[in-house]
Each structure stands twice: as structure tokens, then as C-alpha cells.
Amino acid sequence: MVETALVYHDTGLWTAHDLAYLGPSEEIALRENEDLSPGLNPDILTGTIHWPHNIAAYSGHGADIVNSVRKGDWIDATGSMVRKRLTKQQVAQVEAAIPIFGFDAVRRMLTKELGGNAFLGSLRVVRGVLKL
């Protein structure tokens, strides 16, 4: 479940060409979940795509899965400044085992390209994906 949701989490950046990408990402994941018949729980699938940017812990269906992804996404998106109760050593172990391969640079490029400039793009990301 987690690996599938993570594949689709950012897909809307490219398919919808929009920094408010979660809705388009969820639509594609749900459609392909039906078309390709992997049989994943659609509520957990969309929750894992939609709620990683939530500031507070998620409490809906599949909360354990969604919150695991949420913690990882906060660590990733903040460059490890927010560690969600993980030690620096734990974060370093994960980063060593799962390299980023330049996605940070791609994310910065898309923020500028799709937002018009870095500031406006960052504002669009915050307004479009951050959940309070």
C-alpha cells in the first residue's frame, strides 16, 4: 500500500501541471486501482496520498499507515529540519538506504516553473497541499 501511494503522491505535478497536485494524484490512483485491479483499499490509498501534509496526526481509516507516510513526507519536505520524533541518526540511516536521486532539485524546478517564480510557486504549494 505505502509504495503504491508514494508512487502516485506526486504524480499530479506532472499530469495536471499544477502545484496543487493532490486531487489529480488521488484521481489517477483510484482509477488505476480499479482498472489494474490491485485491490487496494481506496480510502487508505487516497488518505495516504492526501494527508501527508497534514500538520496534526491523521485519525481516519488506516491512520497507522497514513501517519507513517506523513512523518516521512515531513522529514523529506523539510530537509530533515522536522524529524517527527526520529533521531538524526535514524533519519541519516533512512536517507543512506533510500537516496533522493535529485528529487529535491526537481521539486524546486517545478515550484518555479509551475508557479511563475520560487516565491509564488512556494505559496501555491502551501495553499494547495498543506493541511491544517
N, C-alpha and C positions, 0 to 999 in steps of 0.2 A: 504494500500500500504506500509506504513512505516514498520509495524510489519512484513509483509512478506519479504520485502527487508532485514530487520535486521536478520531474521532467516537465510537467505541464505548468508549474507555478509561474514561470516567467515567459511562457510561450506567447502570451498576448502582446508582449513587447514587439514581437516580430510580425505576428499575424494581423493585429489590429493597428500596428504602428502608433501605439498610444502608451503614454506613461501611466495611465490608469488602466492597467492590464489585467487585473484580477478577474473581472467579469468575463472578458473574452477567453482567458485561460480556463476558467471553470466550464464555459460552454463547450470548448473543444474537448476537454477531459471527459465530460459527461457524454457527449456524442460518441466519442471513440470508445468509451466504456461500454456503451450499448452496441455499437457497430462491430467492435472487435471481440465482444463477449468475454472480457476478462473477469466479469462478475464482481467487481469491487463494490463495496458499499458506497452508494452515491453521496450519502450525507457526510461520511468520513472523508471521501475523496474531495468534495468541494470544501469542506471545513479545513482540510489540510492545505488547500490552495488559498483559500480566502483569509484565514485568520492568523497566519504567521506574523503579521504586522500589528497585531493587537497588543496594546501596552499591558493590559491585565491578562491574567491567565484565562484561557478559554474554559468554559464549563459545560458545553453541549455534548452531544453524542460523539464518542471517540476522543474525549478530552485528553487522554493519556498520549495518544498518537499526535493529535494536533499540537499540544503543548510541547512535545519533544521537538517537532519541526519548528515551532515558534521560537523556542530557545535558540536553536541552531541558526535560524534566519537572523535573529537579533545580533548574535555574535558575528555572523558573516557581514551583515549590512553595516555594522558599526566598526568594522575592522578590529574586532575583539575589545573595543572600549567597554561595551556592555557584555558581561560574561555569564549572566544568569546563574550565579552561584557556582560556576565552574572555576577551578583554579587556572592560573596562567599556564601551568604545566599541562593540565588536561586539554586546554584549548590548543596548545602547541602540538600535543600528540595527535589530535584530530587533524590539524592543519598539515602535519607532516604525512599523515596517512592518506589524506584526500586533498591533493593540491588543487588550487583555484584555477590554474591554467589560463590566467588572464581575464577572467570574467569581470573583475573589478574595473579593468580598463574599458571593456565593452559596455558595462553599465554606465560609466562616466560619459563615454562617447554617445550613447543613446540618450542620456539625460540632456546633453547639449543639442544633439541632432533633432530629437523629437520635441524638445521644449523650447527651442529657439536660441537659448543660451543656458549656461550652467545654473544660474540663479533661478530663472523661470522654470527650467526643467526640474530642478530640485523641489521647487514649490509645487509643481504639478504632481510629482511623486508623493509628496507629503499629503496633499489634498486627496489624491486618488487612491492611495493604498494604505496609509496609516489608519489604524482603527483605535478609537479611544474607548 
